[in-house]
Amino acid sequence: VQLQASGGGLVQAGGSLRLSCAASGSIFSVNAMGWYRQAPGKQRELVAAFTSGGSTNYADSVKGRFTISRVNAKNTVYLQMNSLKPEDTAVYYCNAVVHTGWGRGDYWGQETLVTVSS
């Protein structure tokens, strides 16, 4: 299973970015999928994710500014980030819990850097 993430970059405060993450491989089903981030000197934290039950979870710091969406047929999730703040600067990681022929696995995409300038 591979997670291919894209969409990071440099943006001014108040701007927007959209992250994409597509899961591919021998996937029976995607149990949960979403985005985490890690800022310098801080622990990795949940940003937004779809749970196994289909609901969404957001970090309090991004509620009202970020929106997670998905296209199930493509095993793809998107993170629309609006009204970006310098404190959103971090390395973002896509995560998916996937059922394959070998069982359940937890997978991470590559680093996607988001830099918000003030």
VENVEN-V36857 format. One line per field, one symbol per residue. psi: psi as a letter, one per 30 degrees, with the letter a starting at -180 (. if undefined). burial: I if it has 9 or more other C-alpha atoms within 8 Angstrom, else O. A space follows every 10 residues. Layout:
psi = ???
burial = ???
//
This chain:
psi = kkkjllflak llkfallkkk kkklaikelj elkaklljlk gllklkeklk lffflkkkke ffkfekkkll jefghklkjj jlhkleffkl kkkkkkjkka fgakljkkll kjkkkjk.
burial = OIIIIOIIOO IIIOIIIIII IIIIOOIOOI IIIIIIIIIO OOOOOIIIII IOOOOIIIIO OIOOIIIIOO OOOOIIIIII IIIIIIOIII IIIIIIIIII OOOOOOIIII OIIIIIIO
//
